[in-house]
Structure formats: C-alpha cells, structure tokens
Amino acid sequence: EKMQKVTMNLIQEVKTARNGYFAKVSEQATALAAASGVELKCEVRGGHEVETIVTFAQEGGFDLLVIGFMGHSAIFGRIWGSTSQNLTRLAPCSVLVVK
C-alpha cells in the first residue's frame, strides 16, 4: 500500500509539472501571436497524438490542419510510420506539413 501511495504521488507530481509546462508554452504562444495581430486559442489534450488530433479536427470542423514535421530515422519511419504521415491520411481536412 505504501508503494502504491508513492506511485500515485509521483504520478500527480508529473501531471502537475506537465500541466504547468503546457500552460507556460500556451501563454507564450498566445502572447507571440497577439504581438503579430493573430488570435490564438490553445488546447492541450492527452492521448495518442494521431487519434487525439484527428478527433479534435473532426469536433472543430476545421478546414486546415497545420503540423510540424519531425524527422526520425528511416528505419523508425518504415516500421512505425510517422505522425505527420498518419495525420495526412486520417485527418478529416487538408493537412499542411511544415518542415
């Protein structure tokens, strides 16, 4: 039981740190966009990245999804595919991949 309590406390600490990190990044991105005259709304969701983004795009009825490309090794890409490849296939809208 003590081990379970330690594990639960550790999980909560990780969640708190993660939430603080994403809140800071969202705040900085919103301020940077505002300085350029762009309104930015940030949303952070947990889950598998492809499934979560596809679901978010469907719910939002988006026309365009802009994603960043992060290259991995050729072997990794052949075995697992890539997030950007999967999103271009599965997203319910057009996808712009920025390298």
Helices and strands as residue ranges (DSSP letters): H 2-35, H 49-60, E 64-68, H 74-80, H 83-90, E 94-98
